[in-house]
Amino acid sequence: MEYGFLSHVLVWVVGAITAVGAVGAVLAIFSMARTAYRKD
């Protein structure tokens, strides 16, 4: 295995973790804002 392929995989893994984390954070903020908005 060559170094370029390994670094490419590492970049993809970091990107995937970042994307999942960003989506999770947006969903958490959205749900928190929705529950805070509907105070019935």
N, CA, C and O of each residue as an XYZ file, in Angstrom:
160
protein
N       0.852     -1.197      0.000
C       0.000      0.000      0.000
C       0.890      1.251      0.000
O       1.890      1.321      0.715
N       0.516      2.194     -0.787
C       1.350      3.390     -0.883
C       0.835      4.486      0.049
O      -0.298      4.434      0.528
N       1.684      5.467      0.293
C       1.370      6.503      1.277
C       0.210      7.385      0.809
O      -0.612      7.805      1.624
N       0.136      7.666     -0.487
C      -0.918      8.550     -0.986
C      -2.302      7.971     -0.736
O      -3.230      8.690     -0.365
N      -2.432      6.650     -0.944
C      -3.733      6.012     -0.726
C      -4.127      6.082      0.746
O      -5.283      6.346      1.078
N      -3.143      5.839      1.633
C      -3.416      5.847      3.066
C      -3.863      7.238      3.523
O      -4.820      7.364      4.288
N      -3.179      8.274      3.057
C      -3.550      9.633      3.463
C      -4.922      9.989      2.880
O      -5.695     10.717      3.503
N      -5.219      9.476      1.694
C      -6.524      9.744      1.079
C      -7.634      9.127      1.933
O      -8.663      9.756      2.179
N      -7.410      7.888      2.380
C      -8.399      7.224      3.235
C      -8.560      7.992      4.547
O      -9.674      8.148      5.045
N      -7.454      8.467      5.101
C      -7.517      9.211      6.353
C      -8.342     10.488      6.185
O      -9.157     10.825      7.044
N      -8.127     11.187      5.085
C      -8.894     12.406      4.817
C     -10.378     12.082      4.698
O     -11.221     12.824      5.202
N     -10.700     10.965      4.028
C     -12.105     10.585      3.870
C     -12.739     10.246      5.216
O     -13.883     10.617      5.475
N     -11.985      9.532      6.086
C     -12.518      9.167      7.405
C     -12.774     10.422      8.231
O     -13.829     10.559      8.851
N     -11.810     11.333      8.237
C     -11.975     12.573      9.000
C     -13.157     13.379      8.442
O     -13.939     13.947      9.205
N     -13.280     13.424      7.132
C     -14.387     14.150      6.508
C     -15.729     13.541      6.871
O     -16.695     14.260      7.127
N     -15.789     12.206      6.894
C     -17.050     11.536      7.231
C     -17.418     11.815      8.680
O     -18.578     12.098      8.980
N     -16.441     11.738      9.586
C     -16.709     12.016     11.003
C     -17.173     13.460     11.179
O     -18.097     13.737     11.943
N     -16.520     14.377     10.463
C     -16.904     15.784     10.560
C     -18.320     16.006     10.033
O     -19.096     16.757     10.624
N     -18.656     15.348      8.916
C     -19.987     15.510      8.321
C     -21.054     14.956      9.260
O     -22.086     15.592      9.477
N     -20.805     13.766      9.820
C     -21.785     13.171     10.735
C     -21.938     14.042     11.982
O     -23.047     14.238     12.479
N     -20.827     14.558     12.479
C     -20.891     15.413     13.654
C     -21.653     16.706     13.380
O     -22.428     17.172     14.215
N     -21.425     17.273     12.210
C     -22.103     18.522     11.864
C     -23.605     18.287     11.722
O     -24.406     19.090     12.199
N     -23.990     17.191     11.069
C     -25.417     16.888     10.907
C     -26.055     16.634     12.263
O     -27.165     17.093     12.533
N     -25.345     15.898     13.118
C     -25.877     15.623     14.447
C     -26.053     16.897     15.261
O     -27.044     17.051     15.975
N     -25.086     17.815     15.152
C     -25.174     19.065     15.899
C     -26.349     19.902     15.400
O     -27.082     20.487     16.197
N     -26.526     19.958     14.085
C     -27.644     20.735     13.522
C     -28.974     20.133     13.960
O     -29.899     20.860     14.323
N     -29.070     18.807     13.925
C     -30.319     18.165     14.350
C     -30.584     18.410     15.828
O     -31.726     18.655     16.217
N     -29.541     18.346     16.659
C     -29.718     18.570     18.090
C     -30.181     20.004     18.353
O     -31.106     20.227     19.133
N     -29.537     20.971     17.702
C     -29.925     22.382     17.885
C     -31.347     22.607     17.384
O     -32.126     23.334     18.001
N     -31.682     21.970     16.248
C     -33.021     22.151     15.679
C     -34.089     21.591     16.616
O     -35.115     22.230     16.848
N     -33.842     20.388     17.156
C     -34.833     19.780     18.041
C     -34.936     20.573     19.340
O     -36.034     20.757     19.865
N     -33.802     21.045     19.866
C     -33.835     21.846     21.091
C     -34.599     23.145     20.851
O     -35.390     23.566     21.695
N     -34.369     23.773     19.712
C     -35.056     25.030     19.403
C     -36.544     24.780     19.225
O     -37.366     25.611     19.610
N     -36.896     23.632     18.641
C     -38.320     23.336     18.441
C     -39.018     23.119     19.775
O     -40.119     23.628     19.982
N     -38.398     22.373     20.679
C     -39.040     22.119     21.976
C     -39.087     23.416     22.797
O     -40.039     23.633     23.546
N     -38.084     24.266     22.664
C     -38.087     25.519     23.397
C     -39.128     26.485     22.812
O     -39.699     27.306     23.529
N     -39.365     26.372     21.494
C     -40.327     27.259     20.832
C     -41.746     26.892     21.212
O     -42.567     27.770     21.475
N     -42.046     25.586     21.243
C     -43.409     25.141     21.583
C     -43.507     24.952     23.082
O     -43.255     23.857     23.586
N     -43.861     25.975     23.785
C     -44.085     25.859     25.233
C     -45.583     25.888     25.494
O     -46.170     26.938     25.759
N     -46.193     24.688     25.411
C     -47.635     24.659     25.586
C     -48.034     23.919     26.842
O     -49.223     23.803     27.139
